[in-house]
Amino acid sequence: MNSISIEGTPKTPTVKFDDQSSTLVIRGRSIPENSIDFYKPLIDWLESYAGNSEPALILNMELEYFNTSSSKCILDVFKKMEGIAKKGKEVSVKWYYEEDDEDMLEAGEDYDAIIDIDFEMIKVEEV
Amino acid sequence: MTDLVYLSKLKTLTEIHEIFDLYDSMERKNIMLSFKGEMSTELLTSILQIIENKLDRFGETSRVKKRMFNIMVECLQNLHHHIAKPDSCDEKDTPSVIVMVAKNVTGYSIITGNFVEGNEVSQLQNRLEEINSMNKDEIKELYKSVLANGEMSEKGGGGLGMIDIARKSGEKLDFGFIPFGENKSFFSLNVKVK
């Protein structure tokens, strides 16, 4: 199975897939000026994941910040997850937020309301 | 101690006073950062870094730091992407913008100013007035609806920027337009963060 690994920068998150646990992690800051360029490889990867033989995909969203330019792309990531779920795979999203960051919690709830996948909200001390 | 004014040439007295007045006016308005010039990716990163460091030094809560950072990112990226050139500006130049961050008793103000095309004024004004007429929950619903249904602009924003700024600020957006030249306007925005 093709893996994906993108190192984080001050403006873009770390993206890593662990095939042992079928877990995709998106961690850090997502404030690129052109988010479409950044998210394209990830969207393509998710597209190809839909057709593979893996039984499941867990997405851990561990974002510290994201800008509105990223928010549409993040929605596209979740839409691809919906597509993967429709292929019969077990799909889940874990949305991490820092305990005093109600904005990040609300952001997760916004996506949860739009997307047809159950989100698990996970409160942590530090993302 | 006598009031000592030392100047190399008497004719620069006015200029020196102008510089001091500018400084003094900013000082009295509690401006902690001010920039006028061309916005670039590098500058955007530097300004964010400076503000983050200052907020750390002030011992601000992580909540204020995050809100400030989020709103600064949106404001600065707006400045970077959605600006018009004033007619006096050379075609090959990037137009100037102004960014100021002030600390006041109740919190912070993020102030920006930039030129916009005259024909964009009414659309922007309507959008901002619409946002200002809404309460917290209505802004949240608008954000979700634009996120879910709105078209993505080529820059990726899709009209979410101002909604997000208003949502994170929790205060009414303070804004204004001043007609400039034939078909441009100077747009200023003051976002309060508590």
Interface residues (C-beta under 8 A of the other chain):
Chain A: P10 K11 I31 E33 N34 S35 I36 Y65 N67 T68 S69 S70 S71 K72 C73 L75 E98 D100 D101 E102 D103 M104 E106 D110 A113 I114
Chain B: T41 L44 T45 T61 S62 R63 K66 R67 F69 N70 V73 E74 Q77 H80 H81 K140 Y143 K144 L147 A148 G150 M152 K155 G156 G157 G158 L160 G161 I163 D164 K168
